[in-house]
């Protein structure tokens, strides 16, 4: 998971640097050159959407696995789940009361 997150951050930074470069070039460009820069920017955005779609699918998949595991645990240990919920409620209550 950590490697996926780091790769995503690197991809975002690369994309932002590329888009920044394109915007600087587009400011001085006219006509056909501007059209080519616009097409290049669209291609970069399409590539980014593809990468982020893959990352989104992985996050959704892991979320479903975690949700299922939590649901199974709560069904197998209902009193433990109640105890954990009560403990969290007490901790949150104390933290809120301190303010």
N, C-alpha and C positions, 0 to 999 in steps of 0.2 A: 504494500500500500504506500509506504514511504517513497519508494522508487518511482511509483506512478505519479505521486504528488510532485516530486522534484522534477520529473520530466515535463509535467504540465506547466510548472512555473517557468522552466527554461523555454518551453514553447511559447508561452505568453510573452516573455521578455523579448524573444527573437521576433515575434510577430509585431510587437509594439515598436521595436527598433526599425524593422522593415517599413512599417506604415509611416513612421516619422520621416524616414529617408525619402519615401515616395512623396509625401506631402511637401517636403522642402523642394524636391525636384519639380513637382507639379506647379509650385508657385511661380517658377520661372519659365515653365513650358507653355507652348501654344500649339494649336492645330493638331497635327498628326502625333506629335510627341506627347501631348497631353492625353490624347486618346489611348496611346500605348501604355502610359503610366496608369491611367484609370483601369485598363484591362488587367494590368499586372496587380494592382491593388485588389481587384475583384477576385483574381486567382488566389492571392494570398489569403483573403478572407474565406474563400471556399475550402482551402486546405485546413485552415484553423477550425472551421465548423466540423470537418470530418474528424480531426483529432479530438475535439471536445465531445463529439458524439460518442466516440469510443470510450472516453473517460467517463462520460455520463452513464453509459450502459454499465460500466464496471461498478460505479458507485451505487447504482440502483440494484444491481445483482447482490453486492455485498450487504446493502441495507435489507434486502429481502431475507438473506441468510441470517443476519443478526436478529431480525424481527421474528423469524420462525424459531430460532434458538431460544429467544426470550419467552416467546409464547409457550414453547414446550416446557421450559423450566418452571414457569409460573403454574402451568397445569400440573406438573409433577410435584411442586413444592408450594402449595397455596399459602400455608402459614408463614413460610419463609418470605414470600413476596409481601405479605401483609406486614411482617416485621420490618422489612427493608423500607417499605413505603412509610410506615410510622416513624422510623428513625430519620428518614430524609425530611419528613414533615417537621419533626422536632428541631432538627438542625436548621432548616430554613426559618422556622419560627424564632429561634434564638438569634439568628443573624439579622432578621428583620427588626426584632425588638431592640437590638443594640443600637440601631440608628435612631 
